[in-house]
Amino acid sequence: MAAKKKSASKKKSAPKKKTTLKKQKSSPKKKSTSLKKKFKALVKKATALVTRTTRSAGPLTIITESLPDFIVGQAKKISIQASGGTPPYAFQLTQGTLPAGLNFNAKGTLYGTGTQPTDTTIFIKVTDSARPTKANLTQAYALRVDTP
């Protein structure tokens, strides 16, 4: 009988070792799955970065050739258009003074209500978002506020 008890105790200890081995096998799978997910995420980010920096559609060009006249007392909104280079674009008034009542923003919008007749020239610079070297152009515009 003593021999049977020894063999029974061996059977009980054997499953414990198998359970321990199963836990060790599942742990590397979790780590490799986690690493695969991290790798895929990094590849996705790198692909998006390359796509953004190489999305140039030719050289930077200002499409808007001239500005329509504003009329005293009438609100108006005009967008300066650009193409090519790497969007988004940033616009800046580099020379000249806007007539009273008019404003210009970094998105290239000239807007407002002129308050008095004016004839002036303004210079608008557009800069693209290319990296490491941004492209830019400056265009001169005649800007006129007429009486109604």
Rosetta constraint file for C-alpha pairs under 8 A:
AtomPair CA 1 CA 5 HARMONIC 6.55 0.50
AtomPair CA 2 CA 6 HARMONIC 6.52 0.50
AtomPair CA 3 CA 7 HARMONIC 6.51 0.50
AtomPair CA 4 CA 8 HARMONIC 6.21 0.50
AtomPair CA 5 CA 9 HARMONIC 6.24 0.50
AtomPair CA 6 CA 10 HARMONIC 6.35 0.50
AtomPair CA 7 CA 11 HARMONIC 6.44 0.50
AtomPair CA 8 CA 12 HARMONIC 6.57 0.50
AtomPair CA 9 CA 13 HARMONIC 6.47 0.50
AtomPair CA 10 CA 14 HARMONIC 6.27 0.50
AtomPair CA 11 CA 15 HARMONIC 7.05 0.50
AtomPair CA 12 CA 16 HARMONIC 7.16 0.50
AtomPair CA 13 CA 17 HARMONIC 6.72 0.50
AtomPair CA 14 CA 18 HARMONIC 6.59 0.50
AtomPair CA 15 CA 19 HARMONIC 6.21 0.50
AtomPair CA 16 CA 20 HARMONIC 6.31 0.50
AtomPair CA 17 CA 21 HARMONIC 6.26 0.50
AtomPair CA 18 CA 22 HARMONIC 6.19 0.50
AtomPair CA 19 CA 23 HARMONIC 6.43 0.50
AtomPair CA 20 CA 24 HARMONIC 6.48 0.50
AtomPair CA 21 CA 25 HARMONIC 6.28 0.50
AtomPair CA 22 CA 26 HARMONIC 6.28 0.50
AtomPair CA 23 CA 27 HARMONIC 6.34 0.50
AtomPair CA 24 CA 28 HARMONIC 7.19 0.50
AtomPair CA 25 CA 29 HARMONIC 7.03 0.50
AtomPair CA 26 CA 30 HARMONIC 6.48 0.50
AtomPair CA 27 CA 31 HARMONIC 6.43 0.50
AtomPair CA 28 CA 32 HARMONIC 6.07 0.50
AtomPair CA 29 CA 33 HARMONIC 6.08 0.50
AtomPair CA 30 CA 34 HARMONIC 6.11 0.50
AtomPair CA 31 CA 35 HARMONIC 6.12 0.50
AtomPair CA 32 CA 36 HARMONIC 6.04 0.50
AtomPair CA 33 CA 37 HARMONIC 6.27 0.50
AtomPair CA 34 CA 38 HARMONIC 6.28 0.50
AtomPair CA 35 CA 39 HARMONIC 6.02 0.50
AtomPair CA 36 CA 40 HARMONIC 6.11 0.50
AtomPair CA 37 CA 41 HARMONIC 6.18 0.50
AtomPair CA 38 CA 42 HARMONIC 6.22 0.50
AtomPair CA 39 CA 43 HARMONIC 6.19 0.50
AtomPair CA 40 CA 44 HARMONIC 6.12 0.50
AtomPair CA 41 CA 45 HARMONIC 6.28 0.50
AtomPair CA 42 CA 46 HARMONIC 6.14 0.50
AtomPair CA 43 CA 47 HARMONIC 6.05 0.50
AtomPair CA 44 CA 48 HARMONIC 6.24 0.50
AtomPair CA 45 CA 49 HARMONIC 6.21 0.50
AtomPair CA 46 CA 50 HARMONIC 6.23 0.50
AtomPair CA 47 CA 51 HARMONIC 6.10 0.50
AtomPair CA 48 CA 52 HARMONIC 6.18 0.50
AtomPair CA 49 CA 53 HARMONIC 6.27 0.50
AtomPair CA 50 CA 54 HARMONIC 6.05 0.50
AtomPair CA 51 CA 55 HARMONIC 5.90 0.50
AtomPair CA 52 CA 86 HARMONIC 7.99 0.50
AtomPair CA 53 CA 86 HARMONIC 7.29 0.50
AtomPair CA 53 CA 130 HARMONIC 6.30 0.50
AtomPair CA 53 CA 131 HARMONIC 6.64 0.50
AtomPair CA 54 CA 86 HARMONIC 7.80 0.50
AtomPair CA 55 CA 86 HARMONIC 6.21 0.50
AtomPair CA 56 CA 84 HARMONIC 6.14 0.50
AtomPair CA 56 CA 85 HARMONIC 4.89 0.50
AtomPair CA 56 CA 86 HARMONIC 4.91 0.50
AtomPair CA 56 CA 87 HARMONIC 7.94 0.50
AtomPair CA 57 CA 83 HARMONIC 7.66 0.50
AtomPair CA 57 CA 84 HARMONIC 4.52 0.50
AtomPair CA 57 CA 85 HARMONIC 5.86 0.50
AtomPair CA 57 CA 86 HARMONIC 7.27 0.50
AtomPair CA 58 CA 84 HARMONIC 4.82 0.50
AtomPair CA 58 CA 85 HARMONIC 5.88 0.50
AtomPair CA 59 CA 83 HARMONIC 8.00 0.50
AtomPair CA 59 CA 84 HARMONIC 5.08 0.50
AtomPair CA 59 CA 85 HARMONIC 5.15 0.50
AtomPair CA 60 CA 82 HARMONIC 7.19 0.50
AtomPair CA 60 CA 83 HARMONIC 5.86 0.50
AtomPair CA 60 CA 84 HARMONIC 4.40 0.50
AtomPair CA 60 CA 85 HARMONIC 4.34 0.50
AtomPair CA 60 CA 86 HARMONIC 7.82 0.50
AtomPair CA 60 CA 128 HARMONIC 7.38 0.50
AtomPair CA 60 CA 135 HARMONIC 6.74 0.50
AtomPair CA 60 CA 136 HARMONIC 7.15 0.50
AtomPair CA 60 CA 137 HARMONIC 7.49 0.50
AtomPair CA 61 CA 82 HARMONIC 5.56 0.50
AtomPair CA 61 CA 83 HARMONIC 5.30 0.50
AtomPair CA 61 CA 84 HARMONIC 6.02 0.50
AtomPair CA 61 CA 85 HARMONIC 7.71 0.50
AtomPair CA 61 CA 137 HARMONIC 7.48 0.50
AtomPair CA 62 CA 80 HARMONIC 7.75 0.50
AtomPair CA 62 CA 81 HARMONIC 6.11 0.50
AtomPair CA 62 CA 82 HARMONIC 4.31 0.50
AtomPair CA 62 CA 83 HARMONIC 6.48 0.50
AtomPair CA 62 CA 126 HARMONIC 7.70 0.50
AtomPair CA 62 CA 137 HARMONIC 7.50 0.50
AtomPair CA 62 CA 139 HARMONIC 7.63 0.50
AtomPair CA 63 CA 80 HARMONIC 7.55 0.50
AtomPair CA 63 CA 81 HARMONIC 5.26 0.50
AtomPair CA 63 CA 82 HARMONIC 5.17 0.50
AtomPair CA 63 CA 83 HARMONIC 6.89 0.50
AtomPair CA 64 CA 80 HARMONIC 5.60 0.50
AtomPair CA 64 CA 81 HARMONIC 5.41 0.50
AtomPair CA 64 CA 82 HARMONIC 7.27 0.50
AtomPair CA 65 CA 141 HARMONIC 7.86 0.50
AtomPair CA 66 CA 141 HARMONIC 6.03 0.50
AtomPair CA 66 CA 142 HARMONIC 7.15 0.50
AtomPair CA 67 CA 78 HARMONIC 7.80 0.50
AtomPair CA 67 CA 141 HARMONIC 6.71 0.50
AtomPair CA 67 CA 142 HARMONIC 6.92 0.50
AtomPair CA 67 CA 143 HARMONIC 6.52 0.50
AtomPair CA 68 CA 143 HARMONIC 7.76 0.50
AtomPair CA 68 CA 144 HARMONIC 7.89 0.50
AtomPair CA 69 CA 143 HARMONIC 6.76 0.50
AtomPair CA 69 CA 144 HARMONIC 5.19 0.50
AtomPair CA 69 CA 145 HARMONIC 5.83 0.50
AtomPair CA 69 CA 146 HARMONIC 6.84 0.50
AtomPair CA 70 CA 74 HARMONIC 7.39 0.50
AtomPair CA 70 CA 76 HARMONIC 6.82 0.50
AtomPair CA 70 CA 113 HARMONIC 7.68 0.50
AtomPair CA 70 CA 114 HARMONIC 6.64 0.50
AtomPair CA 70 CA 144 HARMONIC 6.24 0.50
AtomPair CA 70 CA 145 HARMONIC 4.59 0.50
AtomPair CA 70 CA 146 HARMONIC 6.18 0.50
AtomPair CA 71 CA 75 HARMONIC 7.93 0.50
AtomPair CA 71 CA 113 HARMONIC 7.67 0.50
AtomPair CA 71 CA 114 HARMONIC 6.45 0.50
AtomPair CA 71 CA 117 HARMONIC 8.00 0.50
AtomPair CA 71 CA 145 HARMONIC 5.37 0.50
AtomPair CA 71 CA 146 HARMONIC 4.82 0.50
AtomPair CA 71 CA 147 HARMONIC 5.73 0.50
AtomPair CA 71 CA 148 HARMONIC 5.82 0.50
AtomPair CA 72 CA 113 HARMONIC 6.67 0.50
AtomPair CA 72 CA 114 HARMONIC 4.76 0.50
AtomPair CA 72 CA 115 HARMONIC 5.25 0.50
AtomPair CA 72 CA 116 HARMONIC 5.83 0.50
AtomPair CA 72 CA 117 HARMONIC 6.62 0.50
AtomPair CA 72 CA 145 HARMONIC 6.25 0.50
AtomPair CA 72 CA 146 HARMONIC 5.98 0.50
AtomPair CA 72 CA 147 HARMONIC 5.35 0.50
AtomPair CA 72 CA 148 HARMONIC 6.26 0.50
AtomPair CA 73 CA 113 HARMONIC 5.70 0.50
AtomPair CA 73 CA 114 HARMONIC 5.94 0.50
AtomPair CA 73 CA 115 HARMONIC 6.01 0.50
AtomPair CA 73 CA 148 HARMONIC 7.99 0.50
AtomPair CA 74 CA 113 HARMONIC 5.42 0.50
AtomPair CA 74 CA 114 HARMONIC 7.01 0.50
AtomPair CA 75 CA 111 HARMONIC 7.41 0.50
AtomPair CA 75 CA 112 HARMONIC 5.33 0.50
AtomPair CA 75 CA 113 HARMONIC 4.30 0.50
AtomPair CA 75 CA 114 HARMONIC 7.45 0.50
AtomPair CA 76 CA 111 HARMONIC 5.60 0.50
AtomPair CA 76 CA 112 HARMONIC 5.69 0.50
AtomPair CA 76 CA 113 HARMONIC 6.38 0.50
AtomPair CA 77 CA 109 HARMONIC 6.84 0.50
AtomPair CA 77 CA 110 HARMONIC 5.82 0.50
AtomPair CA 77 CA 111 HARMONIC 4.24 0.50
AtomPair CA 77 CA 112 HARMONIC 6.63 0.50
AtomPair CA 78 CA 109 HARMONIC 5.65 0.50
AtomPair CA 78 CA 110 HARMONIC 5.14 0.50
AtomPair CA 78 CA 111 HARMONIC 6.18 0.50
AtomPair CA 79 CA 108 HARMONIC 5.60 0.50
AtomPair CA 79 CA 109 HARMONIC 4.39 0.50
AtomPair CA 79 CA 110 HARMONIC 6.23 0.50
AtomPair CA 80 CA 108 HARMONIC 5.05 0.50
AtomPair CA 80 CA 109 HARMONIC 6.18 0.50
AtomPair CA 80 CA 110 HARMONIC 7.67 0.50
AtomPair CA 81 CA 108 HARMONIC 7.32 0.50
AtomPair CA 82 CA 89 HARMONIC 7.73 0.50
AtomPair CA 82 CA 126 HARMONIC 7.70 0.50
AtomPair CA 83 CA 87 HARMONIC 8.00 0.50
AtomPair CA 85 CA 128 HARMONIC 5.96 0.50
AtomPair CA 85 CA 129 HARMONIC 7.72 0.50
AtomPair CA 85 CA 130 HARMONIC 7.03 0.50
AtomPair CA 85 CA 135 HARMONIC 6.96 0.50
AtomPair CA 86 CA 128 HARMONIC 5.33 0.50
AtomPair CA 86 CA 129 HARMONIC 5.24 0.50
AtomPair CA 86 CA 130 HARMONIC 5.22 0.50
AtomPair CA 87 CA 128 HARMONIC 5.68 0.50
AtomPair CA 87 CA 129 HARMONIC 5.76 0.50
AtomPair CA 87 CA 130 HARMONIC 7.81 0.50
AtomPair CA 88 CA 128 HARMONIC 6.19 0.50
AtomPair CA 88 CA 129 HARMONIC 5.99 0.50
AtomPair CA 89 CA 107 HARMONIC 7.17 0.50
AtomPair CA 89 CA 126 HARMONIC 6.45 0.50
AtomPair CA 89 CA 127 HARMONIC 5.55 0.50
AtomPair CA 89 CA 128 HARMONIC 4.55 0.50
AtomPair CA 89 CA 129 HARMONIC 6.36 0.50
AtomPair CA 90 CA 106 HARMONIC 5.35 0.50
AtomPair CA 90 CA 107 HARMONIC 5.97 0.50
AtomPair CA 90 CA 108 HARMONIC 7.26 0.50
AtomPair CA 90 CA 126 HARMONIC 5.60 0.50
AtomPair CA 90 CA 127 HARMONIC 5.18 0.50
AtomPair CA 90 CA 128 HARMONIC 6.44 0.50
AtomPair CA 91 CA 105 HARMONIC 7.11 0.50
AtomPair CA 91 CA 106 HARMONIC 4.56 0.50
AtomPair CA 91 CA 107 HARMONIC 5.87 0.50
AtomPair CA 91 CA 108 HARMONIC 5.15 0.50
AtomPair CA 91 CA 124 HARMONIC 6.74 0.50
AtomPair CA 91 CA 125 HARMONIC 5.58 0.50
AtomPair CA 91 CA 126 HARMONIC 4.49 0.50
AtomPair CA 91 CA 127 HARMONIC 6.47 0.50
AtomPair CA 92 CA 104 HARMONIC 7.99 0.50
AtomPair CA 92 CA 105 HARMONIC 7.30 0.50
AtomPair CA 92 CA 106 HARMONIC 5.88 0.50
AtomPair CA 92 CA 108 HARMONIC 7.56 0.50
AtomPair CA 92 CA 124 HARMONIC 5.58 0.50
AtomPair CA 92 CA 125 HARMONIC 5.15 0.50
AtomPair CA 92 CA 126 HARMONIC 6.53 0.50
AtomPair CA 93 CA 104 HARMONIC 7.38 0.50
AtomPair CA 93 CA 122 HARMONIC 7.18 0.50
AtomPair CA 93 CA 123 HARMONIC 5.89 0.50
AtomPair CA 93 CA 124 HARMONIC 4.62 0.50
AtomPair CA 93 CA 125 HARMONIC 6.36 0.50
AtomPair CA 94 CA 122 HARMONIC 7.71 0.50
AtomPair CA 94 CA 123 HARMONIC 5.53 0.50
AtomPair CA 94 CA 124 HARMONIC 5.79 0.50
AtomPair CA 94 CA 125 HARMONIC 6.45 0.50
AtomPair CA 95 CA 122 HARMONIC 5.69 0.50
AtomPair CA 95 CA 123 HARMONIC 5.01 0.50
AtomPair CA 95 CA 124 HARMONIC 7.42 0.50
AtomPair CA 96 CA 120 HARMONIC 7.50 0.50
AtomPair CA 96 CA 121 HARMONIC 6.08 0.50
AtomPair CA 96 CA 122 HARMONIC 4.51 0.50
AtomPair CA 96 CA 123 HARMONIC 6.43 0.50
AtomPair CA 97 CA 120 HARMONIC 7.70 0.50
AtomPair CA 97 CA 121 HARMONIC 7.91 0.50
AtomPair CA 97 CA 122 HARMONIC 6.63 0.50
AtomPair CA 98 CA 102 HARMONIC 6.11 0.50
AtomPair CA 98 CA 103 HARMONIC 6.97 0.50
AtomPair CA 98 CA 120 HARMONIC 7.94 0.50
AtomPair CA 98 CA 122 HARMONIC 7.34 0.50
AtomPair CA 99 CA 114 HARMONIC 6.72 0.50
AtomPair CA 99 CA 115 HARMONIC 7.96 0.50
AtomPair CA 99 CA 116 HARMONIC 7.86 0.50
AtomPair CA 99 CA 118 HARMONIC 6.51 0.50
AtomPair CA 99 CA 120 HARMONIC 7.88 0.50
AtomPair CA 99 CA 145 HARMONIC 7.67 0.50
AtomPair CA 100 CA 114 HARMONIC 6.02 0.50
AtomPair CA 100 CA 115 HARMONIC 5.94 0.50
AtomPair CA 100 CA 116 HARMONIC 7.15 0.50
AtomPair CA 101 CA 112 HARMONIC 5.71 0.50
AtomPair CA 101 CA 113 HARMONIC 5.20 0.50
AtomPair CA 101 CA 114 HARMONIC 4.87 0.50
AtomPair CA 101 CA 115 HARMONIC 5.86 0.50
AtomPair CA 102 CA 110 HARMONIC 7.00 0.50
AtomPair CA 102 CA 111 HARMONIC 5.63 0.50
AtomPair CA 102 CA 112 HARMONIC 4.46 0.50
AtomPair CA 102 CA 113 HARMONIC 5.96 0.50
AtomPair CA 102 CA 114 HARMONIC 6.03 0.50
AtomPair CA 103 CA 110 HARMONIC 5.71 0.50
AtomPair CA 103 CA 111 HARMONIC 5.39 0.50
AtomPair CA 103 CA 112 HARMONIC 6.05 0.50
AtomPair CA 104 CA 108 HARMONIC 6.82 0.50
AtomPair CA 104 CA 109 HARMONIC 5.58 0.50
AtomPair CA 104 CA 110 HARMONIC 4.48 0.50
AtomPair CA 104 CA 111 HARMONIC 6.42 0.50
AtomPair CA 105 CA 109 HARMONIC 5.54 0.50
AtomPair CA 105 CA 110 HARMONIC 6.88 0.50
AtomPair CA 114 CA 145 HARMONIC 6.23 0.50
AtomPair CA 116 CA 145 HARMONIC 6.93 0.50
AtomPair CA 116 CA 146 HARMONIC 7.73 0.50
AtomPair CA 116 CA 147 HARMONIC 7.58 0.50
AtomPair CA 117 CA 144 HARMONIC 7.42 0.50
AtomPair CA 117 CA 145 HARMONIC 4.85 0.50
AtomPair CA 117 CA 146 HARMONIC 5.03 0.50
AtomPair CA 117 CA 147 HARMONIC 5.98 0.50
AtomPair CA 118 CA 143 HARMONIC 7.84 0.50
AtomPair CA 118 CA 144 HARMONIC 5.52 0.50
AtomPair CA 118 CA 145 HARMONIC 4.92 0.50
AtomPair CA 118 CA 146 HARMONIC 6.90 0.50
AtomPair CA 119 CA 142 HARMONIC 7.38 0.50
AtomPair CA 119 CA 143 HARMONIC 5.95 0.50
AtomPair CA 119 CA 144 HARMONIC 4.55 0.50
AtomPair CA 119 CA 145 HARMONIC 6.54 0.50
AtomPair CA 120 CA 142 HARMONIC 6.00 0.50
AtomPair CA 120 CA 143 HARMONIC 5.31 0.50
AtomPair CA 120 CA 144 HARMONIC 6.41 0.50
AtomPair CA 121 CA 140 HARMONIC 6.76 0.50
AtomPair CA 121 CA 141 HARMONIC 5.58 0.50
AtomPair CA 121 CA 142 HARMONIC 4.56 0.50
AtomPair CA 121 CA 143 HARMONIC 5.71 0.50
AtomPair CA 122 CA 140 HARMONIC 5.77 0.50
AtomPair CA 122 CA 141 HARMONIC 5.37 0.50
AtomPair CA 122 CA 142 HARMONIC 6.57 0.50
AtomPair CA 122 CA 143 HARMONIC 6.93 0.50
AtomPair CA 123 CA 138 HARMONIC 6.48 0.50
AtomPair CA 123 CA 139 HARMONIC 5.56 0.50
AtomPair CA 123 CA 140 HARMONIC 4.40 0.50
AtomPair CA 123 CA 141 HARMONIC 6.19 0.50
AtomPair CA 124 CA 138 HARMONIC 5.46 0.50
AtomPair CA 124 CA 139 HARMONIC 5.42 0.50
AtomPair CA 124 CA 140 HARMONIC 6.50 0.50
AtomPair CA 124 CA 141 HARMONIC 7.73 0.50
AtomPair CA 125 CA 136 HARMONIC 6.77 0.50
AtomPair CA 125 CA 137 HARMONIC 5.51 0.50
AtomPair CA 125 CA 138 HARMONIC 4.10 0.50
AtomPair CA 125 CA 139 HARMONIC 6.41 0.50
AtomPair CA 126 CA 136 HARMONIC 5.42 0.50
AtomPair CA 126 CA 137 HARMONIC 5.45 0.50
AtomPair CA 126 CA 138 HARMONIC 6.38 0.50
AtomPair CA 127 CA 134 HARMONIC 6.60 0.50
AtomPair CA 127 CA 135 HARMONIC 5.70 0.50
AtomPair CA 127 CA 136 HARMONIC 4.20 0.50
AtomPair CA 127 CA 137 HARMONIC 6.72 0.50
AtomPair CA 128 CA 134 HARMONIC 5.73 0.50
AtomPair CA 128 CA 135 HARMONIC 5.59 0.50
AtomPair CA 128 CA 136 HARMONIC 6.40 0.50
AtomPair CA 129 CA 134 HARMONIC 5.79 0.50
AtomPair CA 129 CA 135 HARMONIC 7.71 0.50
AtomPair CA 130 CA 134 HARMONIC 4.69 0.50
AtomPair CA 130 CA 135 HARMONIC 6.91 0.50
